[in-house]
């Protein structure tokens, strides 16, 4: 599974890359579902903000639904009740430096791997977001989900959809509502565009993370 991703790039690097101001965050952050992550969205104006990772649909009875909706499959977002209406109006980007995946060896043991782009560029995960209101506290919660796609023929079975620089603008353009056009932006990760690195439990910055999984 790829239940963790990291953001090691600085705020300055993010602002240069996406041309938008970002709120402050902790350096070298590793995220898992239910935590707060940085997002970029266009809700009348382009802005970066913090959202909970794990989408809570506006119609959900309780916020615990978000624990099961950290990811949305690109193949079904046009038909799933939780996502199909968000595709037209509630799209976002989740910046990342890398993501992690477990791989099982022939002897049955599992090892974590880090996946990053060849030149360690900033990744732009395609995502959807929604708002949910807690009627008891009157609090409005913003949450998001990461869109994934199959990666046939690659070492990864599934992976987050990475938006290229040209597709990012279209994905965040709220004036674009044509579903066919939007779906054409959700392309699988390209072969030979990433590095798959095995995490060494005894000599790695990620040791603390994987010692708790």
N, C-alpha and C positions, 0 to 999 in steps of 0.2 A: 504493500500500500504506500501511497505518497501522502501521508497525513501530516507532513511538516514541510515548511519552506522557510527560507531565510532571506533577510534583507540586510546586507552588509554595506551597500553603497551609502554614501553620505547624503544628507539633505541637499547639499549644494549640487551634487551629481544628479540627483533626482530632478531638481528644479531646472537644471540645464537640459536634461534629457526630455522632459515633458512640458517645459515652458509654463509652469504653474507653481504657485507658492505652496509649500508643504508645511503642515504642523510639525512640531518637534516630536521626535521619537527617541527611544533608547538605541544606542549604537549596537551593531552586531546582534540583531534580534532574530530569534528563531521562533516561528509561530506554529501553533497547532489549532485545530478547530475549537471554536468557542472563545478564542482570544480576539482582541481588537487589532485590526490590520489597517494599513494605509490603502486608500482607494482614490481613484480619479473618476469623476463622473460629470455629466452635463445636465444639470437640473435647472434649466433657464440660463445658467452660466457655468463655465468650466471651472471646477475647483477640486482640490484634494482635501480629503477628510478621513476621519477614522470611522470604521464600521466593524460590527461583530462578524467574525467569520463563521458562517452557518446561517443560511437564509431562513428568516421567519416570515412566511407569507402574511399579508395584511389580514387575511381571513382566519389565521390560525387561532385556536382556542387558548394555547399557552406557548410561551417562548421556548419550551423544551424541544419543540419541533426542529429548531435550528441545529440541534446536535446531529441530526440525520441528513442535513442538507448542506454540507460543506462543499459538495460537488454536484454539478449538473452535467449529464451526458449530452454532448452536442447533437447526437443522433435523435434525441427525444424532446429537446426543449421546445419544439414547435407544437407539441401535443400535450405535454404535462401541464396540469392545471396550475402548478406552482410557478411555472416559468414562461408559459406561452405569451402572456400579456406583458411580461417584463421585457421581452425581446425587443418590442417596438419602442419602449419609452424609458426603461430603467437599465441601461447598460453601463458598465464600469470597467476600469482596468485596475488590477492589483499588481503593483510593482514587486519584483523579487530579484534576488541575486542568484538563487539556486533552489532546487527542491530535492527531497530525499525519498528514496524508495528502497524497500526491502526486497532482496532476491534470495531465493532458496537454492542451496547447492544440492548436488546429487546425493549427498549423505543425509539430507534433511535439515541441516542447520541453515539459519537465516542470517544474512549480513546486510547492514545498511550501506547504501551507496548515495553519493551526492551527484546530482546532474546539474551542470551549468553550461552556458554557451561557450563556444570555442575560445573567444577572446574575453570572457568574463563580462560581457555586456549586461546591461540591465534587462531583465526579462519583463514582459508585459503580459500578464495572464488576462485572458478575456473573462469577464464576469458579469453577473446580474445582481441587482440590489432591490431591496424593498423596505418599506417602513411598517412597523407593527406597533400598535398602541396598547399599553397595559392599562386596562380600564380601572384597575384598583388603585394604581399610583398616578394615573394620567401621564405616564412617561411614554415618549415616542422613541422607539428603538430602530436604528438603522442597521441593516445586516446585509451580507453579500454571500454569493456562492461563486466558486471557480468552475468554469466550463472545461470539460475534458473531452478528448477524442481518442479514438483507437490509433495505434501506431503500427499498423501491419508491416511486417518485414523488418522491424527494428528490434532492439534488445528490450524495449519497453512495450508492454501490452497496451497501456493507456498512459496518457500524460496530460497536463494542463495545456490548453490551447494558447500558443504564444503568438501574439499579434505582431506583425512586422511593422516597421516604422510607417510605411504607406497605409496600412490598414488601421492603424490606431486612430487617426483623425476621423475616418469614416465610422468606426465603431463608437466613438464618443460624440458624433454629430447627431444631436437629437432631432434634427429635421429629416433624417433618413429613417423611414419606417417600413420600407419594402422588405418583407421577410426573406425573400429569395436573395436579395442583395446582401442582407446582413448575414445570412447563413453562408454565403460564399466567402466571407471573411474568416470563417472558423476552420482553418486548414490545420491538418495534423503537423506535429513537429517534424521538421525536415531532416532527412537522413544525413548523417555526417555534420550536423550543425551543433552538436553538443558533445560534452565530455562526461563520461561515466566513471566516477572515481570511488573506489571502495574506501569506506571509513575505517581507519585504524583505531580501535577502541583504546589503545594504550598511548597513542601519540596523535591527538587531534583536538582541534578547537570544539568539535562536536561531541566530545567524550561525555560531558555532563548530560547532554540531551539523550543519547542512546543508552546511557546507563540506567535511565528511568523508564524506558519503554518496555 
